[in-house]
Amino acid sequence: MFEPVKTYSNLSEEIVNQIMQEVSNGKLKPGDKLPSEREMCNVFAVSRTVVRDALKTLAGLGIVTIRHGMGAYINEVDVSEDVSRLSSLLQISKGTIEELFQIREILESKAAFWCAQNANDQDIMQLEEIIRRGKELGNENESKLALLDAELHLKITEAAGNKVLKRLMVNLLDLTGEVRVSVLRISGRQRLSVLEHETIVEAIKQRNPELAYQKMVEHLTNVRLAILNGSQASEKK
């Protein structure tokens, strides 16, 4: 099912991509248990640290649940078929982008607000680590940046402390996957997104809910405008 990862790639992210591909094609089903850490180390030909980083990312994306002492299990997602169907229907157009970002602004601004109130020190350290990885990645690869983007937004929602909100965000980010990749192809947007993420995390670290709320709204507004401006430029060509 899996194959050793390539040494020139980000190892943990390549493991994430392979596992997500197996989930997508149905070879890994909800409730299935992933191989043990030791088995995954052998299969992917990587260290245990790399495997653990990949599992943390998958857990943050809502793909797996890690049960202490038992292993990692593919999540039960009853709405996955509906999400897939909606994803195929949604096109990158002005109307759908506006609607998607209207919902994102409502959910994610409140998530940032609650995160500033409820995040613990470990949550903040994990958010800062995602920012660090984004800076190191630079403009290397839009799909990897998009994965980090989703990881950060989901981590903020998770640290906000509302399980229903997190589930909604998992589904919403699934719907906006293609949009995230497309916006990161816009010249200069990669660096701006990382910098805007950093201001959100800094507000959370300062325990300033109002500022975190404001910075999230600003970020989502900037991303929405970048997509719309890019679409308009393409239409004129």
C-alpha positions in Angstrom: 0.0 0.0 0.0 2.7 2.5 1.0 6.2 3.0 -0.3 9.5 4.6 1.0 9.4 8.3 0.9 11.9 10.3 -1.2 14.8 11.9 0.6 14.6 15.2 -1.3 11.0 15.9 -0.1 9.6 16.9 3.3 9.4 13.4 4.7 6.5 13.8 7.1 4.4 15.6 4.5 5.0 12.9 1.9 3.8 10.3 4.4 0.7 12.5 5.0 0.1 12.7 1.3 0.4 8.9 0.8 -2.0 8.2 3.7 -4.5 10.7 2.5 -4.4 9.2 -1.0 -5.2 5.8 0.4 -8.1 7.3 2.3 -9.3 9.1 -0.8 -9.2 5.9 -3.0 -11.0 3.9 -0.3 -8.1 1.5 0.6 -8.2 3.0 4.1 -11.7 3.2 5.5 -13.1 4.8 8.6 -12.2 2.8 11.6 -9.2 1.2 10.0 -6.0 1.1 12.2 -2.8 2.4 10.7 0.4 0.3 11.1 2.3 0.8 14.3 5.0 3.5 14.5 7.7 0.9 14.2 6.0 -0.7 11.1 5.6 2.7 9.5 9.3 3.5 10.1 10.2 0.3 8.2 7.7 0.8 5.4 8.5 4.5 4.8 12.2 4.1 5.6 12.2 7.1 8.0 12.8 7.8 11.7 10.2 7.5 14.4 10.3 11.4 14.7 9.2 11.8 11.1 6.4 9.3 11.6 5.2 11.0 14.7 5.2 14.4 12.9 3.1 12.9 10.1 0.6 11.5 12.6 0.3 14.8 14.4 -0.5 16.5 11.1 -3.1 13.9 10.1 -4.7 14.3 13.6 -4.7 18.1 13.2 -6.4 17.7 9.8 -9.0 15.4 11.3 -8.0 12.4 9.2 -7.0 10.2 12.1 -7.6 9.8 15.8 -4.6 8.8 17.9 -5.6 6.6 20.9 -3.0 6.5 23.6 -1.5 3.0 23.8 -3.6 1.7 21.0 -2.5 3.4 17.8 -3.9 5.7 15.1 -7.3 5.1 13.5 -8.9 6.6 10.4 -11.8 8.8 11.5 -15.4 8.0 11.1 -16.7 10.8 8.9 -20.3 10.2 7.9 -20.5 13.3 5.8 -17.5 12.6 3.7 -19.6 11.5 0.7 -21.6 14.7 0.9 -18.5 16.8 1.2 -17.0 15.0 -1.9 -20.2 15.6 -3.8 -20.3 19.3 -2.9 -16.6 19.7 -3.8 -17.3 18.4 -7.2 -20.1 20.8 -7.7 -18.4 23.9 -6.4 -16.5 25.9 -9.1 -14.0 28.7 -8.4 -16.3 31.5 -9.3 -17.0 34.9 -7.8 -20.3 33.7 -6.3 -19.1 30.6 -4.6 -15.9 32.3 -3.3 -18.0 35.0 -1.7 -20.2 32.4 -0.1 -17.3 30.3 1.1 -15.5 33.3 2.6 -18.7 34.6 4.3 -18.9 31.3 6.2 -15.1 31.2 6.9 -15.2 34.7 8.3 -18.0 33.8 10.7 -16.5 30.6 11.9 -12.8 31.3 11.8 -12.9 34.8 13.4 -14.7 33.4 16.3 -12.3 30.4 16.4 -9.4 32.9 16.7 -11.2 34.8 19.4 -11.9 31.6 21.5 -8.4 30.3 20.8 -6.8 33.4 22.3 -8.9 32.7 25.4 -8.5 29.0 25.7 -5.2 27.9 24.0 -2.7 26.4 26.4 1.1 26.8 26.1 1.5 23.6 24.0 -1.2 24.8 21.6 0.7 28.1 21.1 4.0 26.3 20.6 2.4 24.1 17.9 1.0 27.2 16.1 4.4 28.8 16.2 6.0 25.6 14.9 3.6 25.7 11.9 4.6 29.3 11.2 8.3 28.3 11.4 7.8 25.5 8.9 5.9 27.9 6.6 8.8 30.3 6.6 11.3 27.6 5.9 9.3 26.3 3.0 9.1 29.7 1.4 7.7 29.5 -2.2 8.9 25.9 -2.7 5.6 24.1 -3.3 2.0 25.4 -3.4 0.5 22.0 -2.3 2.8 21.8 0.7 2.0 25.4 1.7 -1.7 24.7 1.3 -1.3 21.7 3.7 0.4 23.9 6.2 -2.3 26.5 5.7 -5.0 24.0 6.5 -3.0 22.7 9.5 -2.8 26.1 11.0 -6.4 27.0 10.6 -7.5 23.6 12.0 -5.1 23.9 14.9 -6.6 27.3 15.8 -10.1 25.8 15.7 -9.0 22.8 17.8 -7.4 25.1 20.4 -10.6 27.2 20.5 -12.1 24.3 22.4 -15.4 23.7 20.5 -15.6 20.2 18.9 -18.6 21.0 16.7 -16.7 24.0 15.3 -13.7 21.8 14.6 -15.8 19.3 12.7 -17.4 22.1 10.6 -13.9 23.5 9.8 -12.6 20.1 8.7 -15.5 19.9 6.2 -15.2 23.5 5.1 -11.4 23.3 4.5 -12.1 20.1 2.5 -14.4 22.2 0.2 -11.9 25.0 -0.2 -8.8 22.8 -0.9 -8.5 23.8 -4.6 -9.1 27.5 -3.7 -6.2 27.3 -1.2 -3.8 25.9 -3.7 -4.9 28.4 -6.4 -4.4 31.5 -4.1 -0.9 30.3 -3.2 0.0 30.4 -6.9 -0.6 34.1 -6.9 2.7 35.9 -7.0 3.8 37.0 -3.5 0.7 35.5 -1.8 2.7 32.7 -0.2 4.9 35.1 1.9 1.9 37.3 2.7 -0.1 34.4 4.0 2.7 33.3 6.3 3.1 36.8 7.6 -0.6 37.2 8.2 -0.8 33.9 10.0 2.1 35.1 12.2 0.1 38.2 13.3 -2.9 36.0 14.2 -0.7 33.6 16.2 1.0 36.6 17.9 -2.4 38.0 19.0 -3.4 34.6 20.3 0.0 34.4 22.2 -0.8 37.8 23.7 -4.1 36.4 24.9 -5.9 39.2 23.0 -9.2 37.8 21.7 -10.3 41.0 20.0 -7.0 41.4 18.1 -7.0 37.8 17.1 -10.5 38.1 15.8 -9.5 41.3 13.8 -6.4 39.7 12.3 -8.3 36.7 11.2 -10.9 38.8 9.5 -8.1 40.8 7.8 -6.4 37.7 6.6 -9.5 36.1 5.1 -10.5 39.4 3.5 -7.0 39.7 1.9 -7.1 36.1 0.6 -10.6 36.5 -0.8 -9.6 39.7 -2.7 -6.5 38.1 -4.0 -8.5 35.2 -5.5 -11.1 37.6 -7.0 -8.5 39.9 -8.4 -6.6 36.9 -9.9 -9.9 35.6 -11.5 -10.6 39.0 -13.0 -7.0 39.2 -14.4 -7.5 35.8 -16.0 -10.8 36.8 -17.6 -9.1 39.7 -19.3 -6.5 37.6 -21.0 
